[in-house]
């Protein structure tokens, strides 16, 4: 899952980014609205955690959310703000926000809201995926094969997660490279390497190679 954090306070942004990466999400941080708009186009986030008060104005986050919704953004939007006024919360939700978290908040609550929104939005349709010997617990980022917990790297999990979220779909090589390895310089080779690693850890049948690309095999 890709998350865009739009927050201009480094003291808050740093711990949030570290938390999300520790939970094995892909995270991009922007501290103003122009950067945020550019990152939405570039990384196509599944969720945006958006501060309401940004350098561009006290309601800059609200304005950005409205622009993104009008532009067709369908991912989840979680507003972050110190303004605990009912009218603000209603306004933010009405213009396209999915949830509203008032500062100061605990990191545990922030993470729980993120998980809930990703499930609710259909990006992670269920918290657990099971098929054959494979079990994936999306929230805890745990993967089991024949009931045995298997340790995966962030990229290995991201690749398996993408295939498991759409188990009947064939993913083209270029699409997987763009979504999971956008900065890779070795092209198709790196994808073959990670497919091989997953097969070594989870069994040869976990990923199927097809003429159009790859699909979940179990």
HULINFEN-V890600 format. One line per field, one symbol per residue. psi: psi as a letter, one per 30 degrees, with the letter a starting at -180 (. if undefined). A space follows every 10 residues. Layout:
psi = ???
This chain:
psi = kkkkkjkgje feeeeeeeee eegglkkkkk gleeeeeeee eefilfkkjj kejlfflfge eeeeeeeeef fgkglkkjkk lfjikeeeee eeeegglflk kkkklleeee eeeeeeeeee ffejflfkkk kbfkkkjeef hkkkjhgkkk kkleeeeeee eeeffifgkk kleeeeeeee hfgkfgbfee eeeeeeeeee efkffekkkl efbllkf.
